[in-house]
Amino acid sequence: MGDDQGGLLGMAAQLRRLQEELKTVRAELAEQTVEASAGGGAVRVVMTGTQECREIHIAPQLLREPDVSRLPDLLRLAINQAIHDSQAMAARRLGPLAGGLAT
């Protein structure tokens, strides 16, 4: 077997290994969650590492007048923060795998 062919086989094996690791990490991220809140905890959002919203909690007092007018802004803030935190968690978990492609 020539050096080029051996190198290609090694790269193919490395790629298969990385694909399996990526599959495992993605499955783990689908189960891991982050929680973000706004309004001092009046609105809380739980999101997975794959950016799936799992839960939204709204404090009952926020649903009464005059507080209800704050709800859209607080929801937006909590959701955006949860997305950001979830993406950061995914980047931390997936980053080392991307480094494996360069070797």
C-alpha positions in Angstrom: 0.0 0.0 0.0 1.4 3.4 -1.0 1.9 6.3 1.4 -0.9 8.2 -0.2 -3.4 5.4 0.1 -2.4 4.7 3.8 -2.8 8.4 4.6 -6.3 8.4 3.0 -7.4 5.4 4.9 -6.2 7.0 8.1 -8.0 10.2 7.3 -11.2 8.2 6.5 -11.0 6.4 9.8 -10.4 9.7 11.6 -13.4 11.2 9.9 -15.6 8.3 10.9 -14.5 8.6 14.5 -15.2 12.4 14.4 -18.7 11.7 12.9 -19.5 9.3 15.7 -18.3 11.7 18.4 -20.3 14.5 16.8 -23.4 12.3 16.8 -22.8 11.5 20.5 -22.3 15.2 21.5 -25.4 16.3 19.6 -27.5 13.7 21.4 -26.1 14.9 24.7 -26.8 18.5 23.8 -30.4 17.6 23.1 -30.7 16.5 26.7 -28.7 19.2 28.4 -30.4 22.5 29.3 -29.7 26.1 30.2 -32.0 28.4 32.1 -32.3 32.2 31.5 -34.5 34.6 33.3 -35.6 38.2 33.1 -37.4 40.6 35.4 -35.7 39.2 38.5 -36.9 35.7 37.7 -40.5 36.8 36.8 -39.9 35.0 33.4 -37.7 31.9 33.1 -36.9 30.0 30.0 -35.3 26.5 29.8 -33.7 25.6 26.5 -31.7 22.6 25.3 -28.2 22.7 23.8 -29.9 22.2 20.4 -32.0 25.4 20.9 -35.3 23.7 21.7 -37.4 25.5 24.2 -38.4 23.1 26.9 -40.2 25.3 29.4 -41.4 28.8 30.0 -42.3 29.9 33.5 -44.2 33.2 34.1 -44.8 34.5 37.6 -48.6 34.8 38.2 -48.3 38.4 39.3 -46.9 39.4 35.9 -50.2 38.4 34.3 -52.1 41.0 36.2 -52.6 44.6 35.1 -50.5 46.8 35.0 -47.6 44.3 34.9 -48.9 42.4 31.9 -47.6 45.1 29.5 -44.1 44.1 30.5 -44.6 40.4 29.5 -43.5 40.6 25.8 -40.3 42.4 26.6 -39.4 40.0 29.5 -40.2 37.0 27.3 -38.0 38.3 24.5 -35.1 39.0 26.9 -35.3 35.6 28.5 -35.7 33.7 25.3 -32.8 35.6 23.6 -30.5 35.0 26.6 -31.5 31.3 26.6 -30.6 31.0 22.9 -27.3 32.7 23.5 -26.4 30.5 26.5 -27.5 27.4 24.6 -25.4 28.3 21.6 -22.4 29.0 23.8 -22.8 25.6 25.5 -23.0 23.9 22.1 -19.9 25.7 20.9 -17.9 24.7 24.0 -18.9 21.0 23.4 -18.5 21.0 19.7 -15.3 23.1 19.5 -12.9 20.3 20.4 -14.3 18.2 17.6 -13.7 20.9 15.0 -10.1 20.9 16.1 -9.9 17.2 15.3 -10.5 18.0 11.7 -7.4 20.1 11.4 -5.0 17.4 12.6 
